[in-house]
Amino acid sequence: MIALSIKLSDELASASQEIARKLGISRSELIRQSLEHELAKIQADLERREMAQSFKAMSGSAAYLRQAESLDTALGEMPDEEQDDWWKN
């Protein structure tokens, strides 16, 4: 584990110490958990942005739109569920 030195405002230092005390953990543990939570949130936000950019790019692609249309058509033509072995055909 790497030791870091950080500077906190008086308010943040007091609040973090109080919350850590209420949780029964050290302030260092509270800061570690908080940082892990925030990093996971940031990573998820970045992934959502990248997916949105990809979807936007795909929506402008004629090849993608043709492929999506053929999938929509094929899925709309699925056999009735009552036919037990439809997947064997």
C-alpha positions in Angstrom: 0.0 0.0 0.0 1.3 3.5 -0.8 1.1 6.3 1.7 -0.2 9.6 0.4 -0.2 13.0 2.0 -3.2 15.2 1.2 -4.5 18.6 2.3 -8.1 18.9 3.4 -10.0 22.0 4.3 -10.8 22.3 8.0 -14.5 21.6 7.3 -13.7 18.5 5.3 -11.2 17.2 7.8 -13.7 17.7 10.7 -16.6 16.1 8.7 -14.5 13.1 7.6 -13.3 12.5 11.1 -16.9 12.7 12.5 -18.3 10.3 9.9 -15.4 7.9 10.3 -16.0 7.9 14.1 -19.8 7.2 13.6 -18.9 4.3 11.2 -16.3 2.9 13.5 -13.5 3.1 11.0 -10.4 5.3 10.6 -10.5 8.4 8.6 -8.0 6.8 6.2 -10.4 3.9 5.7 -13.3 6.4 5.1 -11.2 8.3 2.5 -10.1 5.0 0.8 -13.7 3.8 0.6 -14.9 7.2 -0.6 -12.2 7.4 -3.3 -13.0 3.8 -4.5 -16.7 4.7 -4.7 -16.0 8.0 -6.6 -13.5 6.3 -9.0 -16.1 3.6 -9.8 -18.7 6.3 -10.5 -16.4 8.3 -12.7 -15.5 5.1 -14.6 -19.1 4.2 -15.2 -19.9 7.8 -16.4 -17.0 7.6 -18.8 -18.2 4.2 -20.2 -21.7 5.6 -20.6 -20.3 8.6 -22.6 -18.3 6.3 -24.8 -21.3 4.1 -25.4 -23.4 7.1 -26.3 -20.8 8.3 -28.8 -20.7 4.8 -30.3 -24.4 4.7 -30.7 -24.4 8.1 -32.2 -21.8 7.0 -34.7 -23.6 3.8 -35.5 -26.9 5.7 -36.2 -25.1 7.5 -39.0 -23.8 4.3 -40.6 -25.9 2.9 -43.5 -24.4 -0.5 -43.0 -25.3 -0.6 -39.4 -28.9 0.6 -40.1 -29.3 -2.2 -42.8 -28.0 -4.8 -40.4 -30.3 -3.5 -37.5 -33.3 -3.6 -39.9 -32.6 -7.2 -40.9 -32.3 -8.2 -37.3 -35.5 -6.5 -36.4 -37.2 -8.2 -39.3 -35.8 -11.6 -38.3 -36.8 -11.2 -34.7 -40.3 -10.3 -35.7 -40.6 -13.6 -37.6 -39.8 -15.8 -34.7 -41.9 -19.0 -34.5 -44.7 -19.4 -31.9 -43.4 -20.4 -28.5 -45.9 -23.3 -28.5 -43.8 -25.1 -31.1 -41.4 -26.9 -28.8 -38.6 -27.7 -31.1 -38.6 -24.5 -33.3 -35.0 -24.0 -32.6 -34.1 -27.4 -34.2 -35.2 -26.3 -37.7 
